[in-house]
Amino acid sequence: MVRHVIVWTLKEASEEEKAAFRQEIREALEGLNGHIPGLVSARVYTEGLPSSNGDLMLDALFEDEASLKAYAVHPLHVAAANGHVRPHTASRSCFDYIVPEE
């Protein structure tokens, strides 16, 4: 399994707008569950603790690295990213890793 973690900072906006952006991004990315081969789960977290330096986080799990690479170019993901994520985000940090077997 491969875990794909993204942390975004939103663009400058009012708190009401940021809340709407968080919800829009969550719906778009969690809506990919069950529609992209190899995507085991995608969850967006929007309520970070005050110690956080990002505004929201994607935690996605994939069957393998090939599935993650296919997700990156899958038309549904590209549409969600271009239509709902990128218009509202100022920065992005990514960390991908192989989940150790226990």
Backbone as CSV, one residue per row, in Angstrom:
resi,resn,N_x,N_y,N_z,CA_x,CA_y,CA_z,C_x,C_y,C_z
1,MET,0.846,-1.177,0.000,0.000,0.000,0.000,0.894,1.244,0.000
2,VAL,0.378,2.301,-0.613,1.074,3.581,-0.669,0.155,4.657,-0.117
3,ARG,0.704,5.472,0.766,-0.062,6.584,1.331,0.419,7.866,0.667
4,HIS,-0.548,8.729,0.323,-0.331,10.004,-0.372,-0.934,11.085,0.519
5,VAL,-0.077,11.918,1.096,-0.530,12.950,2.027,-0.205,14.315,1.435
6,ILE,-1.217,15.165,1.341,-1.049,16.523,0.822,-1.550,17.494,1.883
7,VAL,-0.791,18.554,2.115,-1.229,19.646,2.984,-1.249,20.903,2.136
8,TRP,-2.379,21.600,2.154,-2.536,22.838,1.399,-2.712,24.031,2.321
9,THR,-2.273,25.167,1.842,-2.603,26.456,2.444,-3.535,27.149,1.458
10,LEU,-4.632,27.662,1.967,-5.595,28.342,1.107,-5.124,29.745,0.748
11,LYS,-5.635,30.245,-0.372,-5.378,31.633,-0.759,-6.067,32.565,0.230
12,GLU,-5.615,33.805,0.263,-6.227,34.808,1.138,-7.706,34.945,0.800
13,ALA,-8.534,34.898,1.825,-9.988,35.013,1.659,-10.586,35.217,3.044
14,SER,-11.856,35.572,3.077,-12.536,35.712,4.367,-12.686,34.322,4.996
15,GLU,-12.950,34.278,6.284,-13.138,32.988,6.958,-14.321,32.227,6.374
16,GLU,-15.378,32.948,5.988,-16.538,32.302,5.380,-16.167,31.679,4.030
17,GLU,-15.388,32.402,3.235,-14.950,31.868,1.946,-14.039,30.652,2.143
18,LYS,-13.128,30.750,3.118,-12.234,29.616,3.371,-13.014,28.379,3.806
19,ALA,-14.038,28.565,4.616,-14.869,27.430,5.031,-15.547,26.802,3.812
20,ALA,-16.018,27.632,2.901,-16.655,27.125,1.687,-15.635,26.408,0.800
21,PHE,-14.419,26.941,0.694,-13.366,26.296,-0.099,-13.027,24.925,0.484
22,ARG,-12.899,24.855,1.812,-12.585,23.573,2.458,-13.653,22.526,2.127
23,GLN,-14.906,22.921,2.228,-15.997,21.994,1.949,-16.007,21.567,0.481
24,GLU,-15.784,22.511,-0.408,-15.754,22.210,-1.844,-14.642,21.218,-2.166
25,ILE,-13.460,21.447,-1.604,-12.323,20.565,-1.851,-12.591,19.185,-1.271
26,ARG,-13.129,19.144,-0.056,-13.446,17.856,0.567,-14.414,17.060,-0.309
27,GLU,-15.490,17.685,-0.737,-16.486,16.985,-1.550,-15.890,16.488,-2.869
28,ALA,-15.069,17.324,-3.504,-14.484,16.947,-4.793,-13.541,15.757,-4.650
29,LEU,-12.665,15.791,-3.647,-11.673,14.723,-3.516,-12.250,13.460,-2.891
30,GLU,-13.085,13.600,-1.881,-13.701,12.398,-1.310,-14.682,11.772,-2.289
31,GLY,-15.204,12.567,-3.211,-16.091,12.057,-4.247,-15.398,11.130,-5.240
32,LEU,-14.068,11.094,-5.204,-13.325,10.200,-6.090,-13.318,8.765,-5.579
33,ASN,-13.636,8.578,-4.300,-13.675,7.220,-3.730,-14.625,6.337,-4.541
34,GLY,-14.127,5.163,-4.893,-14.941,4.211,-5.643,-14.979,4.449,-7.140
35,HIS,-14.279,5.489,-7.613,-14.328,5.821,-9.040,-12.982,5.739,-9.749
36,ILE,-11.898,5.568,-8.998,-10.573,5.514,-9.613,-9.912,4.196,-9.214
37,PRO,-9.541,3.382,-10.207,-8.909,2.101,-9.895,-7.646,2.291,-9.040
38,GLY,-7.512,1.454,-8.030,-6.326,1.490,-7.186,-6.402,2.460,-6.029
39,LEU,-7.386,3.369,-6.030,-7.584,4.284,-4.908,-8.398,3.541,-3.858
40,VAL,-7.765,3.238,-2.744,-8.427,2.502,-1.672,-9.320,3.440,-0.865
41,SER,-8.789,4.611,-0.527,-9.577,5.600,0.207,-8.939,6.974,0.096
42,ALA,-9.793,7.989,0.143,-9.339,9.382,0.162,-10.172,10.104,1.211
43,ARG,-9.490,10.768,2.124,-10.177,11.513,3.178,-9.526,12.878,3.292
44,VAL,-10.348,13.917,3.374,-9.856,15.283,3.524,-10.189,15.761,4.927
45,TYR,-9.175,16.247,5.618,-9.325,16.777,6.969,-9.250,18.296,6.898
46,THR,-10.231,18.956,7.505,-10.325,20.413,7.388,-10.237,21.135,8.721
47,GLU,-10.230,20.404,9.810,-10.246,21.033,11.134,-8.952,20.729,11.882
48,GLY,-7.861,21.345,11.442,-6.582,21.134,12.095,-6.507,21.856,13.438
49,LEU,-5.613,21.402,14.256,-5.365,22.063,15.539,-4.646,23.386,15.306
50,PRO,-4.681,24.301,16.282,-3.998,25.593,16.121,-2.499,25.460,15.829
51,SER,-1.885,24.356,16.195,-0.457,24.146,15.936,-0.157,23.832,14.471
52,SER,-1.180,23.595,13.659,-0.994,23.262,12.243,-0.540,24.487,11.462
53,ASN,0.262,24.248,10.418,0.643,25.360,9.544,0.062,25.211,8.142
54,GLY,-0.948,24.364,8.008,-1.691,24.224,6.764,-3.172,24.358,7.059
55,ASP,-3.965,24.527,6.002,-5.405,24.729,6.172,-6.233,23.467,6.002
56,LEU,-5.740,22.501,5.232,-6.447,21.243,5.056,-5.491,20.195,4.532
57,MET,-5.888,18.917,4.689,-5.003,17.819,4.350,-5.772,16.697,3.672
58,LEU,-5.158,16.145,2.641,-5.664,14.931,1.992,-4.835,13.759,2.494
59,ASP,-5.510,12.703,2.910,-4.855,11.455,3.296,-5.467,10.384,2.398
60,ALA,-4.702,9.937,1.405,-5.204,8.954,0.443,-4.354,7.694,0.493
61,LEU,-5.010,6.572,0.321,-4.341,5.281,0.337,-4.551,4.604,-1.007
62,PHE,-3.448,4.071,-1.562,-3.478,3.417,-2.871,-2.958,1.994,-2.752
63,GLU,-3.379,1.159,-3.675,-2.934,-0.229,-3.684,-1.426,-0.340,-3.846
64,ASP,-0.858,0.530,-4.694,0.576,0.477,-4.967,1.008,1.783,-5.638
65,GLU,2.304,1.897,-5.910,2.838,3.123,-6.511,2.285,3.355,-7.914
66,ALA,2.071,2.285,-8.667,1.499,2.416,-10.010,0.102,3.028,-9.937
67,SER,-0.672,2.660,-8.929,-2.018,3.223,-8.756,-1.955,4.711,-8.457
68,LEU,-0.985,5.120,-7.638,-0.806,6.545,-7.342,-0.450,7.317,-8.604
69,LYS,0.442,6.765,-9.411,0.837,7.427,-10.657,-0.353,7.527,-11.616
70,ALA,-1.170,6.495,-11.690,-2.347,6.519,-12.566,-3.373,7.530,-12.072
71,TYR,-3.529,7.637,-10.764,-4.441,8.623,-10.153,-4.060,10.044,-10.551
72,ALA,-2.765,10.322,-10.571,-2.288,11.676,-10.871,-2.787,12.180,-12.225
73,VAL,-2.962,11.280,-13.174,-3.379,11.694,-14.526,-4.802,11.249,-14.872
74,HIS,-5.471,10.608,-13.933,-6.839,10.149,-14.195,-7.740,11.366,-14.430
75,PRO,-8.581,11.337,-15.455,-9.420,12.500,-15.785,-10.301,12.996,-14.630
76,LEU,-10.817,12.106,-13.811,-11.650,12.555,-12.683,-10.821,13.309,-11.647
77,HIS,-9.609,12.818,-11.381,-8.730,13.516,-10.439,-8.281,14.853,-11.007
78,VAL,-7.898,14.867,-12.272,-7.448,16.109,-12.905,-8.567,17.151,-12.872
79,ALA,-9.794,16.733,-13.142,-10.933,17.665,-13.098,-11.155,18.192,-11.682
80,ALA,-11.045,17.327,-10.679,-11.224,17.768,-9.289,-10.114,18.737,-8.894
81,ALA,-8.882,18.407,-9.242,-7.746,19.255,-8.877,-7.821,20.608,-9.576
82,ASN,-8.080,20.598,-10.876,-8.110,21.850,-11.635,-9.351,22.688,-11.347
83,GLY,-10.462,22.034,-11.081,-11.717,22.751,-10.900,-12.035,23.151,-9.477
84,HIS,-11.481,22.416,-8.496,-11.897,22.647,-7.112,-10.761,22.885,-6.129
85,VAL,-9.570,22.386,-6.427,-8.456,22.530,-5.484,-7.561,23.699,-5.861
86,ARG,-6.971,23.655,-7.026,-5.985,24.675,-7.429,-6.521,26.107,-7.423
87,PRO,-7.789,26.332,-7.775,-8.271,27.723,-7.750,-8.268,28.351,-6.351
88,HIS,-8.245,27.528,-5.304,-8.375,28.050,-3.940,-7.128,27.896,-3.086
89,THR,-6.091,27.238,-3.606,-4.918,26.971,-2.787,-3.709,27.792,-3.214
90,ALA,-2.938,28.205,-2.204,-1.743,29.012,-2.449,-0.481,28.161,-2.439
91,SER,-0.469,27.118,-1.614,0.711,26.262,-1.549,0.297,24.824,-1.266
92,ARG,1.216,23.904,-1.608,0.963,22.467,-1.491,2.241,21.783,-1.068
93,SER,2.129,20.907,-0.083,3.237,20.041,0.306,2.750,18.603,0.198
94,CYS,3.628,17.740,-0.281,3.247,16.353,-0.530,4.263,15.418,0.114
95,PHE,3.758,14.307,0.661,4.624,13.245,1.163,3.972,11.921,0.806
96,ASP,4.653,11.139,-0.025,4.179,9.821,-0.432,5.113,8.772,0.172
97,TYR,4.535,7.662,0.647,5.395,6.630,1.207,4.727,5.263,1.122
98,ILE,5.559,4.241,1.146,5.074,2.873,1.186,4.706,2.573,2.631
99,VAL,3.492,2.103,2.834,3.016,1.781,4.170,3.722,0.509,4.625
100,PRO,4.442,0.571,5.762,5.133,-0.633,6.229,4.142,-1.716,6.640
101,GLU,4.482,-2.935,6.321,3.641,-4.057,6.744,3.869,-4.311,8.212
102,GLU,2.788,-4.604,8.910,2.901,-4.829,10.359,2.862,-6.283,10.690
